[in-house]
């Protein structure tokens, strides 16, 4: 069965819907729940690269994507919630975030910093949904190679 999605417009000043969504899905017993946030851009006007660029480039996608994944249990093992940031910045992303005064909270544990696959960060059990959304909306413009009007698209699966 094909996954169906719901899409919500999101702005830097109206984040309550996104925060509530994360709070309502902190833990999913036998599956995961995820949320993607991307800049609201006309994708037809953005050159995303050829198949060769995608295959051989050491950079991630041109359109940054932030993902939050709920905590879950898989084969009896607890899997903590995670966030990820796929981006075209390459291996300078942590320095770029630091230059723009965007800090990864101390309790968040960096699991991966790969130039093509992006950042993956493990969250503590008591993570703050509002901090996660604020981090996403601050980080995306910093790693985006194009400007946009601080408007975002939030996408999540319908169950």
RAPE-V37204 format. One record per helix or strand. SS is the DSSP state (hx for helix, st for strand). FROM is the first residue (numbers start at 1). TO is the last residue. Records with the same first field share a line. If there is no record, write none. Layout:
SS=FROM-TO + FROM-TO
This chain:
st=5-11 + 14-14 + 27-28 + 34-39 + 65-69 + 71-74 + 77-79 + 82-86 + 109-114 + 118-122 + 151-157
hx=16-24 + 43-45 + 51-56 + 90-99 + 129-143
